[in-house]
C-alpha cells in the first residue's frame, strides 16, 4: 500500500559527518533541480546551489540534528549497523515542521561546491578526529554567501551536445568545478549533460547571483550551453 501526502515548503540539504555514534553538521544548502528559471522545465541533477541559507531561522540546524540526523544514527547503532561516513538528508521545511524527502550516503552535487569552500579548518583532520571517537570543532566562514551555477550542454537533460569547446572562465573571483568534460585533439570539450559549475562568494545572495550571471553572460555561448539566472531566488524573494 502506497500512502502519499503533498508537502509544501522550501527544500534544502543537510550534510553530516558521522562516526557511528556522533555527528557534525555542515552548513545548510539549497539546490535547484529544475532546468529553467522559475523552477520550470524537467528535473535535472541540479542546476546550481547556494549556502548558507539566510531565509532560515538560526535554530534550523539544531532542529535538523535533534529531530533527523541523531535519531537515524542512534537507531542504526541500536540495530547493530552503525553508519560511518557522510550522511545527506534531503529535507523540506513545512508548516508542520521538518520532513524528510530522502537520505543519501554521500555529499551532494552541486551543494558540495558551495559548502566545502566555507570550511576554514582541515577536513581530513576533522574526519580522523571523529573516527578517533572525539568530536572535532569545524570552523566555518559566516560573513559571505557562496553561490554556484551549473553550465549544462544545450539540450540537457535529454539531448546534450558533446564535443563543444569549454567556456573560458578567467575571472579571478570565480571558482570553477568541472564535471562532464573530456579531451579532444588535446583540447578540453564537453562530454555529458552538466559540464561545469561556476561559484562565487559575496556579502548577499543577490550580490552573488548578479556576479555569477555577469561572469556567465560574458563568457558562455548561449547557443552551445544553458544555465539558470535565478539561483538563490527563494532567499532573495
ChimeraX attribute file (.defattr): number of C-alpha atoms within 10 A of each C-alpha:
attribute: neighborCount
match mode: 1-to-1
recipient: residues
	/A:1	3
	/A:2	3
	/A:3	4
	/A:4	6
	/A:5	5
	/A:6	4
	/A:7	14
	/A:8	11
	/A:9	14
	/A:10	14
	/A:11	19
	/A:12	21
	/A:13	23
	/A:14	25
	/A:15	27
	/A:16	23
	/A:17	21
	/A:18	23
	/A:19	23
	/A:20	18
	/A:21	18
	/A:22	19
	/A:23	22
	/A:24	20
	/A:25	19
	/A:26	20
	/A:27	20
	/A:28	22
	/A:29	24
	/A:30	26
	/A:31	23
	/A:32	28
	/A:33	18
	/A:34	18
	/A:35	22
	/A:36	18
	/A:37	15
	/A:38	14
	/A:39	15
	/A:40	10
	/A:41	11
	/A:42	12
	/A:43	14
	/A:44	16
	/A:45	17
	/A:46	19
	/A:47	27
	/A:48	30
	/A:49	29
	/A:50	30
	/A:51	27
	/A:52	23
	/A:53	19
	/A:54	14
	/A:55	11
	/A:56	13
	/A:57	8
	/A:58	10
	/A:59	8
	/A:60	13
	/A:61	15
	/A:62	12
	/A:63	13
	/A:64	19
	/A:65	17
	/A:66	11
	/A:67	13
	/A:68	17
	/A:69	24
	/A:70	18
	/A:71	12
	/A:72	17
	/A:73	21
	/A:74	16
	/A:75	14
	/A:76	15
	/A:77	14
	/A:78	10
	/A:79	8
	/A:80	8
	/A:81	12
	/A:82	16
	/A:83	19
	/A:84	17
	/A:85	16
	/A:86	19
	/A:87	23
	/A:88	20
	/A:89	24
	/A:90	20
	/A:91	21
	/A:92	19
	/A:93	17
	/A:94	13
	/A:95	10
	/A:96	9
	/A:97	11
	/A:98	18
	/A:99	19
	/A:100	14
	/A:101	13
	/A:102	11
	/A:103	15
	/A:104	12
	/A:105	14
	/A:106	15
	/A:107	20
	/A:108	22
	/A:109	14
	/A:110	24
	/A:111	26
	/A:112	16
	/A:113	24
	/A:114	27
	/A:115	25
	/A:116	15
	/A:117	14
	/A:118	21
	/A:119	14
	/A:120	11
	/A:121	13
	/A:122	10
	/A:123	13
	/A:124	9
	/A:125	12
	/A:126	18
	/A:127	18
	/A:128	14
	/A:129	15
	/A:130	22
	/A:131	19
	/A:132	11
	/A:133	12
	/A:134	13
	/A:135	17
	/A:136	18
	/A:137	11
	/A:138	15
	/A:139	12
	/A:140	15
	/A:141	12
	/A:142	10
	/A:143	11
	/A:144	16
	/A:145	26
	/A:146	26
	/A:147	32
	/A:148	32
	/A:149	28
	/A:150	27
	/A:151	26
	/A:152	27
	/A:153	28
	/A:154	21
	/A:155	14
	/A:156	17
	/A:157	16
	/A:158	11
	/A:159	11
	/A:160	18
	/A:161	17
	/A:162	18
	/A:163	16
	/A:164	16
	/A:165	16
	/A:166	22
	/A:167	19
	/A:168	9
	/A:169	15
	/A:170	11
	/A:171	11
	/A:172	7
	/A:173	14
	/A:174	17
	/A:175	17
	/A:176	18
	/A:177	14
	/A:178	15
	/A:179	17
	/A:180	15
	/A:181	20
	/A:182	17
	/A:183	12
	/A:184	12
	/A:185	6
	/A:186	7
	/A:187	10
	/A:188	15
	/A:189	19
	/A:190	27
	/A:191	20
	/A:192	19
	/A:193	24
	/A:194	26
	/A:195	23
	/A:196	21
	/A:197	23
	/A:198	23
	/A:199	25
	/A:200	24
	/A:201	25
	/A:202	17
	/A:203	12
	/A:204	16
	/A:205	25
	/A:206	18
	/A:207	16
	/A:208	23
	/A:209	26
	/A:210	14
	/A:211	19
	/A:212	22
	/A:213	20
	/A:214	12
	/A:215	17
	/A:216	21
	/A:217	13
	/A:218	11
	/A:219	15
	/A:220	17
	/A:221	14
	/A:222	13
	/A:223	9
	/A:224	19
	/A:225	22
	/A:226	20
	/A:227	24
	/A:228	20
	/A:229	20
	/A:230	19
	/A:231	30
	/A:232	24
	/A:233	15
	/A:234	14
	/A:235	15
	/A:236	14
	/A:237	7
